[in-house]
Amino acid sequence: AVAWLAAITVALLAGCSNSNDDEVVGGPAGDPAIISGTITYDSVTHSQQGNLDYNSIVSKPVRGATVQLVDNGGSVLDVTQSDDNGNYQLDTNVNLAVRVRVLAEANQTGSPAWDISVVDNTNSGALYSMQGAVAVVAATAETRDLHASSGWGGSSYSGTRVSAPFAILDNAYTAAQLVVAVDNTVQLPPLTLNWSRNNVPTPGDVSVGQITTSYYSNGNIYILGAENVDTDEFDAHVVVHEWGHYFEDRLARADSIGGSHSGGQRLDPRVAFGEGWGNAWSAMALDDPLYRDSLGNQQGSGFAIDIEANAQTNAGWYNEGSVQSILYDLFDANDDGNDNLTMGFAPIYQVLTGEQSNTEAFTTLFSFIYYLRQENVADQAAIDAIVSGQNTVSSSIDIYGSSETNNAGNATTVLPIYTAMVPGATPQLCSNNSFAVSGDEYNKLGARRYIALTISQAGAYNFSMVSTNNSGDPDLYVYRRGVRLNCDGTSDGCSSGVGSESFSLSLAAGEYVIDAHDYLNVDSEAGGGLNCFNISVTPL
């Protein structure tokens, strides 16, 4: 069904229809003809502060999109793809009544391959498209340009926001091309980007636009679009950041537990790496280290983050700002501070899709830097300089961060990052919510403690976690190379009993990691605090 109509000659649709041009009637097919043209969209730029600047709208080409020639009956007569300049060419015949339609999708089969689409999550996932009016082909060569306008009327969106889906598509396409540039055989799995002007930062039903925030989940990116509240269609770094999470999920590996986050917070290191990667990746793919995000009335507010900035509040391996600075400095050609290295994306890609995707530890800065150093021996000193500049030990790094000395100012619940364990041992670990921010504790440092468990003999094992003062709600999650082995799908462990938890697992010989925590320190509710536990793993 038609979502909205734009100008007289261009319509934006979610799903395909014939609009109201059926009265244009052609005649019998005449001589062969060519219809060509250029497809463009309005890209609204940002100020240095991060708000949208509607006085600086730039026309950009719609690249790699599906372009169709359609007759009055809706039949597709020819199809092609726009090139990197937005140009297209379609074959037809003189006298036919046809229109040009552009789909908000970019796909390529073979090697490399990608499959990107932009849909309306509030209209049953209908694919967005833009089309011109039906007109009779009067000459053997005709030009029909299509332009997607922003719809901005000076103080509000008074017209259809035709360009929004195409801006989103273009930035996702840009991200894909950086991967293709370092791996020309890559097979990028399908990615669906869900945008609607109804998408608001409210939790609830995504089918009516209640998406909470722009985010990635299971092959889908959801993007905010609520005017005067928060719109992200022109916030390229936001879109590409979420594309980075898609990349981790579909091509690499992401152990991040998610949750709210911001620069300067002391985060669970899995989260710090995932979010730092997303920010750094957006700067890499867009060739722009200034991350900007607009919001508010008339999209007139916003913020900007310098991804390359070396000075970080609470710098360390647990800070997404430190992670993004490290990753971008490894990549970029601009030497500054401790950065005298230009690696480009290829070595980063090799680690993320190679060793890091199979690491026996959680995916954190430690595992990434360890493998990067191993695969780039000649650059180790330069890598160490960048990493140590963010208060993180690098020269003796391993996947578990065993040599790390930065305890984030907490001597009780941060180091060691992993406690080494074998069956029969009974380590005591403490969980705390001291790094919670305004009650938000779910993914903060020190609430979850890590264990590196070595199983030398395959068999059944009993796991036990008991509070030293019979309080709290202890939870143990056991992982093998990123896969959770117990109580998967729950957020409150295998039981909700007070003071203890136990369960049994059959394990093969090998290395495992454990996330041990007090649920009261990760539920973002009142209560919790310092609680210590005795942990045991016993053969059955």
Protein Blocks (a to p, Z undefined) as FASTA:
>chain_A
ZZbdcdfkbccdedjdehjmlmpccdddddddddddddddddddddfkopacfklcccdd
dehiacddddfkopafbdcdddfkopacddddehiacddddddbdddehjdddddddddf
kngopacdddddddddfbfbdcddddddehiahjacfbccfklmmmmmmmmmmmmmmmmm
mockbccddddddddfklccbedjfknopnopacdeehiacddfbehiaccklmmmlmmm
mmmmmmmmmmmccfbegjaddehiacdfklmmmmmmmmmmmmmmnopabdcddedehhla
ccdddfklmbdghiajkbmklmmmmmmmmmmmcdghjbccdebjmlmmmmmmmmmmmcfb
dcdfklmmmmmmmmmmmlmmmmmmmmmmnopafklgcfkommpcbeghpaklmbcfbdcd
dehiacdddddfklpgehiaklgghkaccdddddfbgcddddddddfklgajddddddee
hiafbhghianbjbfcehiacddddddedddddddddfklmnopgeedddddddddddZZ
